[in-house]
Amino acid sequence: MTEESNGSTSEAAIGKLVRPALIASEYTARGYSMFLRYLLVGLADESVTAALVYPPGQDVDSVVSPSVEVIEHPAVDLPLMGIPNRKILFERLERFKPTVLHCLCESQASLTRQLARELDLPYILAVNSLQKRFGRLSISRSRCAKIIVPAKSIAGNVSELYPEFSDRIEQINIGTFVTKKAVCFSESGRLASMLTVHPLDNVGEFEKLIGAVKHLVVNGYEFMLVIMGGGRAESGLRELLASEGLLQTVIIIPRLEPWRSVLGAGDIFVQPQPRTAFDPLLLEAMSVGTAVAGCKGGVDDLFIDGQTAVVFDPNDELSIYSCLQGLFDRRELARKIAKGAQEYLKKNHTVSNMISSILRCYHEAQH
């Protein structure tokens, strides 16, 4: 396992040798669209011709560059069409003539393994979340050349569960572009705002945060909290906000695009619960210069307490309150945290290093 790598092979030379086909899932399309956009543009800049297997109904135009061949899968979204759809996909990929497959999401591991066998190709598997001991991933010993992970915590998890593949695991940090200025408390006189993006599937995951917000309001702090997301517990969360008298302070909105514009409108980004997958929104929130408040546990590699974020106990309302109060009361400290995160990303999460490392993996997989 290695940290983010600096490719030494000429990307221009590699570009003439590789034709990757990227296999995306609906989860990738929705949650990792910025990463996918950066990757495809970077490949195009290196004169690499790529194909993208993409689920229908997703906004592909905002992701792909003109040089990318888009292959919708499934082609016919109807029950009992699994085998015909795979045949159509195989035929379209065969016409494209890829030299390597890149599975962008572990949910597509089985499909990618099957395609690699049918097309007689090597493949790269991306694992973006912590895996459980049951429900093992379908990984080919002979064709899976690399397992790419975006965080050290995921690398350790995959190595423990799949020791036979430990020598193929490589950490390649997802890249982003850092803005010149931090948005955190950058405009005097503007109402302070916090933003959180979390699935609305369980009201209990928000109760401690809402309690801390109520405590701040009672103590005279003026701000707005925006909760971005959706889920089965949305009505229950609205009832909780109404019972606490917070409907004027906390608003719920659906996930909006483009993310960076939405994130750039906030001062503080809050992650209320540990995440089991790498969170691209957290990465983007840091890149635009919001002060991040979050919790350890799960995939928490970006949380360096006092440097890139401030950390609280998600099960302790007082801990959350104290953490947020500290950011409101010491705004220069909040801006220092925001700028510290930006500097960390400049050193460890550049798009150029991400592209060169992935290109090198393609090249190595073919040989």
C-alpha positions as CSV (number, residue, x, y, z in Angstrom):
1,M,0.0,0.0,0.0
2,T,1.3,3.4,-0.9
3,E,0.3,7.0,-0.4
4,E,-0.7,9.2,-3.3
5,S,1.9,8.6,-6.1
6,N,3.7,10.9,-8.4
7,G,3.6,9.2,-11.9
8,S,7.1,9.3,-13.5
9,T,6.1,7.8,-16.8
10,S,5.2,10.2,-19.5
11,E,1.5,10.7,-19.6
12,A,1.6,11.7,-23.2
13,A,3.3,8.4,-24.1
14,I,0.8,6.5,-22.0
15,G,-2.1,8.3,-23.6
16,K,-1.1,6.7,-27.0
17,L,-1.1,3.2,-25.4
18,V,-4.3,3.1,-23.3
19,R,-8.0,3.2,-24.1
20,P,-9.8,2.8,-20.8
21,A,-13.4,2.0,-20.4
22,L,-14.8,3.3,-17.1
23,I,-17.7,1.5,-15.5
24,A,-19.9,3.8,-13.4
25,S,-22.8,3.0,-11.1
26,E,-25.8,5.2,-10.2
27,Y,-24.0,5.9,-6.9
28,T,-20.9,7.0,-8.7
29,A,-23.0,9.3,-11.0
30,R,-24.7,11.0,-8.1
31,G,-22.0,11.0,-5.4
32,Y,-18.8,11.2,-7.3
33,S,-19.7,13.4,-10.3
34,M,-17.0,16.0,-9.6
35,F,-14.3,13.3,-9.4
36,L,-15.6,11.8,-12.6
37,R,-15.6,15.1,-14.4
38,Y,-12.0,15.9,-13.3
39,L,-10.9,12.4,-14.3
40,L,-12.4,12.5,-17.8
41,V,-11.2,16.0,-18.5
42,G,-7.7,15.0,-17.3
43,L,-7.7,12.0,-19.5
44,A,-8.7,14.1,-22.5
45,D,-6.0,16.6,-21.8
46,E,-3.5,13.7,-22.0
47,S,-5.0,12.6,-25.4
48,V,-6.5,9.5,-23.8
49,T,-9.6,8.2,-25.6
50,A,-12.0,6.9,-23.0
51,A,-15.4,5.2,-22.9
52,L,-17.8,5.7,-20.0
53,V,-20.4,3.1,-19.1
54,Y,-23.1,5.2,-17.5
55,P,-26.6,4.5,-16.0
56,P,-29.5,6.0,-17.9
57,G,-31.4,8.9,-16.5
58,Q,-28.3,10.6,-15.1
59,D,-27.0,14.0,-16.1
60,V,-24.1,12.8,-18.2
61,D,-23.7,16.1,-20.1
62,S,-22.2,17.9,-17.1
63,V,-19.7,15.1,-16.6
64,V,-18.3,14.0,-19.9
65,S,-16.0,15.9,-22.4
66,P,-16.7,15.6,-26.1
67,S,-14.0,13.0,-26.7
68,V,-15.6,10.5,-24.4
69,E,-17.8,7.7,-25.8
70,V,-20.8,7.3,-23.6
71,I,-22.4,3.8,-23.4
72,E,-25.7,3.6,-21.4
73,H,-26.2,0.5,-19.3
74,P,-28.7,-1.0,-19.0
75,A,-29.7,-0.1,-22.5
76,V,-33.2,-1.4,-21.9
77,D,-34.3,-0.7,-18.3
78,L,-36.9,-3.4,-17.9
79,P,-37.2,-6.6,-15.8
80,L,-35.7,-9.8,-17.1
81,M,-33.4,-7.9,-19.5
82,G,-30.2,-8.6,-17.6
83,I,-28.6,-11.0,-20.1
84,P,-29.6,-9.0,-23.2
85,N,-28.4,-5.8,-21.6
86,R,-25.0,-7.4,-20.8
87,K,-24.8,-8.7,-24.4
88,I,-25.4,-5.1,-25.8
89,L,-22.8,-3.7,-23.4
90,F,-20.3,-6.3,-24.5
91,E,-20.8,-5.6,-28.1
92,R,-20.5,-1.9,-27.7
93,L,-17.3,-2.2,-25.7
94,E,-15.9,-4.7,-28.2
95,R,-16.4,-2.0,-30.9
96,F,-14.7,0.6,-28.8
97,K,-11.7,-1.7,-28.3
98,P,-10.6,-0.8,-24.7
99,T,-7.2,-1.9,-23.4
100,V,-8.1,-1.8,-19.8
101,L,-11.4,-1.5,-17.7
102,H,-11.7,0.8,-14.7
103,C,-14.5,-0.2,-12.3
104,L,-15.4,3.1,-10.5
105,C,-17.6,1.6,-7.8
106,E,-17.4,-1.7,-5.9
107,S,-21.1,-2.3,-6.7
108,Q,-20.0,-3.0,-10.3
109,A,-17.2,-5.4,-9.3
110,S,-19.0,-8.5,-10.5
111,L,-20.1,-6.9,-13.9
112,T,-16.5,-5.6,-14.5
113,R,-15.0,-9.0,-13.7
114,Q,-17.3,-10.7,-16.2
115,L,-16.6,-8.1,-18.9
116,A,-12.8,-8.4,-18.3
117,R,-13.1,-12.2,-18.8
118,E,-15.2,-11.9,-22.0
119,L,-13.0,-9.1,-23.5
120,D,-9.8,-10.7,-22.3
121,L,-8.7,-7.5,-20.5
122,P,-7.1,-6.5,-17.2
123,Y,-9.0,-4.2,-14.9
124,I,-8.7,-1.7,-12.1
125,L,-11.2,-1.9,-9.2
126,A,-12.0,1.2,-7.1
127,V,-13.2,0.6,-3.6
128,N,-14.6,3.8,-2.0
129,S,-16.1,2.6,1.2
130,L,-15.4,0.3,4.2
131,Q,-16.3,-3.3,3.4
132,K,-18.1,-5.7,5.7
133,R,-16.9,-9.3,6.4
134,F,-20.0,-10.7,4.8
135,G,-21.0,-10.1,1.2
136,R,-17.5,-10.4,-0.3
137,L,-16.5,-8.5,-3.4
138,S,-16.1,-10.4,-6.6
139,I,-12.4,-9.9,-7.5
140,S,-10.4,-11.9,-10.2
141,R,-7.0,-13.0,-9.0
142,S,-5.8,-13.1,-12.6
143,R,-7.3,-10.0,-14.1
144,C,-7.7,-7.4,-11.3
145,A,-4.3,-5.6,-11.5
146,K,-5.0,-2.9,-8.9
147,I,-7.4,-2.0,-6.2
148,I,-7.5,1.7,-5.9
149,V,-8.7,3.3,-2.6
150,P,-9.1,7.0,-1.8
151,A,-8.2,6.8,1.9
152,K,-5.8,5.1,4.3
153,S,-8.7,3.8,6.5
154,I,-10.2,2.0,3.4
155,A,-6.8,0.6,2.4
156,G,-6.4,-0.9,5.9
157,N,-10.0,-2.3,5.8
158,V,-9.6,-3.9,2.4
159,S,-6.2,-5.3,3.2
160,E,-7.6,-7.0,6.4
161,L,-10.6,-8.5,4.6
162,Y,-8.7,-9.4,1.4
163,P,-5.1,-10.3,2.4
164,E,-4.6,-12.2,-0.8
165,F,-4.9,-8.8,-2.7
166,S,-2.9,-6.6,-0.2
167,D,0.0,-6.2,-2.6
168,R,-2.4,-4.8,-5.3
169,I,-4.0,-2.1,-3.0
170,E,-2.9,1.5,-3.8
171,Q,-4.1,4.7,-2.3
172,I,-4.7,7.4,-4.9
173,N,-6.2,10.5,-3.3
174,I,-9.2,12.0,-5.1
175,G,-8.1,15.4,-6.5
176,T,-9.8,18.7,-6.4
177,F,-9.2,22.4,-7.1
178,V,-8.7,24.7,-4.2
179,T,-10.0,28.2,-4.4
180,K,-7.7,31.2,-3.7
181,K,-9.7,32.5,-0.8
182,A,-11.6,30.8,2.1
183,V,-15.3,31.6,2.1
184,C,-15.6,31.0,5.9
185,F,-16.8,34.3,7.5
186,S,-15.4,36.2,4.6
187,E,-18.3,38.7,4.4
188,S,-18.9,40.9,7.4
189,G,-22.5,41.7,8.1
190,R,-23.8,38.5,6.4
191,L,-25.9,36.1,8.4
192,A,-23.7,33.2,9.4
193,S,-24.6,29.9,7.8
194,M,-23.9,26.2,8.3
195,L,-24.5,23.4,5.9
196,T,-24.8,19.7,6.4
197,V,-25.3,17.0,3.7
198,H,-26.5,13.7,5.2
199,P,-29.1,11.1,4.2
200,L,-32.4,11.7,5.8
201,D,-33.1,8.1,6.7
202,N,-33.0,8.3,10.5
203,V,-34.2,11.2,12.6
204,G,-32.0,9.9,15.5
205,E,-28.9,10.8,13.5
206,F,-29.9,14.5,13.7
207,E,-31.2,14.7,17.2
208,K,-28.0,15.7,18.9
209,L,-27.1,18.2,16.2
210,I,-30.6,19.8,16.4
211,G,-30.3,19.9,20.2
212,A,-27.0,21.8,19.9
213,V,-28.5,24.2,17.4
214,K,-31.4,24.8,19.7
215,H,-28.9,25.6,22.5
216,L,-27.1,28.1,20.3
217,V,-30.3,29.8,19.4
218,V,-31.4,30.1,23.0
219,N,-28.1,31.7,23.8
220,G,-28.6,34.4,21.2
221,Y,-26.5,33.2,18.2
222,E,-27.9,34.2,14.9
223,F,-27.3,31.9,11.9
224,M,-29.0,29.5,9.5
225,L,-28.5,25.8,9.2
226,V,-29.2,24.2,5.8
227,I,-29.7,20.5,5.7
228,M,-29.2,19.2,2.1
229,G,-30.6,15.8,1.3
230,G,-33.6,13.6,1.2
231,G,-35.0,10.3,2.6
232,R,-37.7,8.5,4.4
233,A,-37.2,10.4,7.6
234,E,-37.6,13.9,6.1
235,S,-41.2,14.3,7.5
236,G,-40.0,13.2,11.0
237,L,-37.1,15.6,10.9
238,R,-39.5,18.5,10.0
239,E,-41.7,17.5,12.9
240,L,-38.7,17.6,15.2
241,L,-37.7,21.0,14.0
242,A,-41.3,22.3,14.5
243,S,-41.4,20.9,18.1
244,E,-38.1,22.7,18.9
245,G,-39.2,26.0,17.2
246,L,-36.4,25.9,14.7
247,L,-38.3,26.1,11.4
248,Q,-37.0,29.6,10.9
249,T,-33.4,28.6,11.7
250,V,-33.1,25.2,10.0
251,I,-34.2,24.6,6.4
252,I,-34.2,21.3,4.4
253,I,-33.5,21.4,0.7
254,P,-32.8,18.6,-1.9
255,R,-29.3,18.0,-3.1
256,L,-28.4,20.7,-5.5
257,E,-25.9,21.1,-8.4
258,P,-23.3,22.4,-8.8
259,W,-22.0,21.4,-5.4
260,R,-19.2,23.9,-5.2
261,S,-21.6,26.9,-5.6
262,V,-23.8,25.6,-2.8
263,L,-20.9,24.8,-0.5
264,G,-19.3,28.1,-1.2
265,A,-22.4,29.9,0.2
266,G,-21.7,28.5,3.7
267,D,-19.3,29.4,6.5
268,I,-19.3,26.0,8.3
269,F,-19.7,22.5,7.0
270,V,-21.0,20.0,9.5
271,Q,-20.7,16.2,9.2
272,P,-23.1,15.0,12.0
273,Q,-22.3,11.3,11.9
274,P,-19.4,9.1,10.8
275,R,-19.4,8.0,7.2
276,T,-18.5,4.5,6.0
277,A,-17.6,5.9,2.5
278,F,-15.2,8.6,1.3
279,D,-17.3,11.8,1.1
280,P,-16.5,13.9,-2.0
281,L,-18.7,16.7,-0.6
282,L,-16.5,17.0,2.5
283,L,-13.5,17.3,0.1
284,E,-15.2,20.0,-1.9
285,A,-16.3,21.9,1.3
286,M,-12.7,22.0,2.4
287,S,-11.6,23.1,-1.1
288,V,-13.8,26.2,-1.1
289,G,-12.7,27.1,2.4
290,T,-15.5,26.4,4.8
291,A,-14.6,25.6,8.4
292,V,-15.4,21.9,8.9
293,A,-16.8,20.4,12.1
294,G,-17.2,16.7,12.2
295,C,-16.7,13.4,14.0
296,K,-14.2,10.6,14.0
297,G,-15.1,7.1,13.0
298,G,-15.6,5.5,9.6
299,V,-13.7,7.1,6.8
300,D,-12.3,10.1,8.7
301,D,-8.9,10.6,7.1
302,L,-9.5,14.2,6.2
303,F,-10.3,15.1,9.9
304,I,-7.1,16.4,11.5
305,D,-8.3,18.1,14.7
306,G,-7.2,21.7,14.9
307,Q,-5.6,21.6,11.5
308,T,-8.2,20.7,8.9
309,A,-11.3,20.5,11.1
310,V,-12.7,20.7,14.6
311,V,-13.9,17.3,16.0
312,F,-16.8,16.6,18.3
313,D,-18.5,13.5,19.7
314,P,-21.6,12.8,17.6
315,N,-23.4,11.3,20.5
316,D,-22.8,14.2,22.9
317,E,-25.0,17.3,22.4
318,L,-22.7,19.4,24.6
319,S,-19.7,18.4,22.6
320,I,-21.3,19.5,19.3
321,Y,-22.5,22.7,20.9
322,S,-19.1,23.6,22.3
323,C,-17.5,22.9,19.0
324,L,-19.8,25.1,17.0
325,Q,-19.8,27.8,19.6
326,G,-16.1,27.9,19.4
327,L,-16.2,28.5,15.6
328,F,-18.8,31.3,16.1
329,D,-17.0,33.0,18.9
330,R,-13.5,32.7,17.5
331,R,-14.0,33.5,13.8
332,E,-10.3,34.0,13.1
333,L,-9.7,30.5,14.4
334,A,-12.5,29.2,12.1
335,R,-10.8,30.9,9.2
336,K,-7.5,29.4,10.2
337,I,-9.0,25.9,10.2
338,A,-10.6,26.6,6.8
339,K,-7.3,27.8,5.3
340,G,-5.4,24.9,7.0
341,A,-7.7,22.4,5.2
342,Q,-7.1,24.2,1.9
343,E,-3.3,23.9,2.4
344,Y,-3.6,20.2,3.2
345,L,-5.6,19.6,0.0
346,K,-3.0,21.5,-2.1
347,K,-0.3,19.2,-0.8
348,N,-2.2,15.9,-0.9
349,H,-5.3,16.1,-3.2
350,T,-4.2,17.6,-6.5
351,V,-6.0,16.7,-9.7
352,S,-2.7,16.4,-11.6
353,N,-1.3,13.8,-9.2
354,M,-4.6,11.9,-9.3
355,I,-4.6,11.8,-13.1
356,S,-0.9,10.8,-13.4
357,S,-1.3,8.1,-10.8
358,I,-4.4,6.6,-12.5
359,L,-2.7,6.7,-15.9
360,R,0.3,4.9,-14.4
361,C,-2.1,2.2,-13.1
362,Y,-3.6,1.7,-16.5
363,H,-0.2,1.4,-18.0
364,E,1.0,-1.1,-15.4
365,A,-2.2,-3.1,-15.7
366,Q,-1.7,-3.7,-19.4
367,H,1.8,-5.0,-18.8
